[in-house]
Amino acid sequence: MKISEDRRKMLKIVTMYYEQGLTQALIAQKMGISRPVISKILQQAKESGVVSISIKDESAYAVELGLRIEQKYQLDDVIVVPTNEQKQSQSIKKEVSRIAAFYLKERLNVGMNIGLSWGTTLADMIDEMPYCSFPTINVAPLVGGVSSEHLYFDTNHLVFRLAEKLNSRCQYFYAPALAESIELATVLNKSQLVSKALAQAKHVDFAIIGVGNPNESSTWKRLGYIEADELEIIKETGVKGDAVASLFDKNGQTVNNEISQRMLGIKVEDLVNIPDVMVIGCGEEKVESIKPLLIGRCCSILVIDQTIAEALA
């Protein structure tokens, strides 16, 4: 069942009010909307039959999972996409991407600075993004680019595509996501072009990132950027996941191995200073990689499937 953002908000509010016993004032504070609006939504929930004595909606379980994760990891928002045995993995991924796109649309503000990493999940999200007009928004890359043969996943291409959907401005990151050597990465990091791109990336208002698990399956590995000997380095150095320009450990801290030193872009530690960081993911293999980002406080918003949510809750 597809759940609209308005219905998800209604379900979240009624769950907090009826199941968790929160006051309308506290819910209003947590949701960032006025108390009279909370009261009106609760009344609408009753009138529409969502609430009688209990919450009646097949998506309520997913919303309740999201609330548990919010509280456990002190997040601002968790959107859980319901799954069942009949749904194929590609269908679930498309639904997660669609929900992430419409969530972003609800959060858009005049003059906002948006940052993007790269990968298949973000590419799918932008596919689902509706066209709108925010000419004062700026979209910037958080990492360097990938080769032209993989343009669909490239951060600069994604930045351009999202800016096109938003009718907004954008910047580019004129350097590779993974330099050929540590020496080249050092030289590029000292260049004016990269320094300027990094400064822009560190000061976005809303970052959107995908996360990979290089021990299982990641875009780096699938596209051939990480070879067999490098996979051994990853295993030996306790890497649990990759996001932005970091390979990180179980605590959400960058592992200072050769590969991380060659990555160009902001590190996971930089995400802590960005007001809103939305992590998008689906598939059981992502649990091992998302959890460290929550422990490291590198994320404030999650858009995930029910399988990940059940493991995190």
Rosetta blueprint (number, residue, H / E / L):
1 M L
2 K L
3 I L
4 S L
5 E H
6 D H
7 R H
8 R H
9 K H
10 M H
11 L H
12 K H
13 I H
14 V H
15 T H
16 M H
17 Y H
18 Y H
19 E H
20 Q L
21 G L
22 L L
23 T L
24 Q H
25 A H
26 L H
27 I H
28 A H
29 Q H
30 K H
31 M H
32 G L
33 I L
34 S L
35 R H
36 P H
37 V H
38 I H
39 S H
40 K H
41 I H
42 L H
43 Q H
44 Q H
45 A H
46 K H
47 E H
48 S L
49 G L
50 V L
51 V E
52 S L
53 I L
54 S L
55 I E
56 K L
57 D L
58 E L
59 S L
60 A H
61 Y H
62 A H
63 V H
64 E H
65 L H
66 G H
67 L H
68 R H
69 I H
70 E H
71 Q H
72 K H
73 Y H
74 Q L
75 L L
76 D L
77 D E
78 V E
79 I E
80 V E
81 V E
82 P L
83 T L
84 N L
85 E L
86 Q L
87 K L
88 Q L
89 S H
90 Q H
91 S H
92 I H
93 K H
94 K H
95 E H
96 V H
97 S H
98 R H
99 I H
100 A H
101 A H
102 F H
103 Y H
104 L H
105 K H
106 E H
107 R H
108 L L
109 N L
110 V L
111 G L
112 M L
113 N E
114 I E
115 G E
116 L E
117 S L
118 W L
119 G L
120 T H
121 T H
122 L H
123 A H
124 D H
125 M H
126 I H
127 D H
128 E H
129 M L
130 P L
131 Y L
132 C L
133 S L
134 F L
135 P L
136 T L
137 I L
138 N E
139 V E
140 A E
141 P E
142 L L
143 V E
144 G L
145 G E
146 V L
147 S L
148 S H
149 E H
150 H H
151 L H
152 Y H
153 F H
154 D L
155 T H
156 N H
157 H H
158 L H
159 V H
160 F H
161 R H
162 L H
163 A H
164 E H
165 K H
166 L H
167 N L
168 S L
169 R E
170 C E
171 Q L
172 Y L
173 F L
174 Y L
175 A L
176 P E
177 A L
178 L E
179 A L
180 E L
181 S L
182 I H
183 E H
184 L H
185 A H
186 T H
187 V H
188 L H
189 N H
190 K H
191 S L
192 Q H
193 L H
194 V H
195 S H
196 K H
197 A H
198 L H
199 A H
200 Q H
201 A H
202 K H
203 H L
204 V L
205 D L
206 F E
207 A E
208 I E
209 I E
210 G E
211 V L
212 G E
213 N E
214 P L
215 N L
216 E L
217 S E
218 S L
219 T H
220 W H
221 K H
222 R H
223 L L
224 G L
225 Y L
226 I L
227 E L
228 A H
229 D H
230 E H
231 L H
232 E H
233 I H
234 I H
235 K H
236 E H
237 T L
238 G L
239 V L
240 K L
241 G E
242 D E
243 A E
244 V L
245 A L
246 S E
247 L E
248 F E
249 D L
250 K L
251 N L
252 G L
253 Q L
254 T E
255 V L
256 N L
257 N L
258 E H
259 I H
260 S H
261 Q H
262 R H
263 M E
264 L L
265 G E
266 I L
267 K L
268 V H
269 E H
270 D H
271 L H
272 V L
273 N L
274 I L
275 P L
276 D E
277 V E
278 M E
279 V E
280 I E
281 G E
282 C L
283 G L
284 E H
285 E H
286 K H
287 V H
288 E H
289 S H
290 I H
291 K H
292 P H
293 L H
294 L H
295 I H
296 G L
297 R L
298 C L
299 C L
300 S L
301 I E
302 L E
303 V E
304 I E
305 D E
306 Q H
307 T H
308 I H
309 A H
310 E H
311 A H
312 L H
313 A L
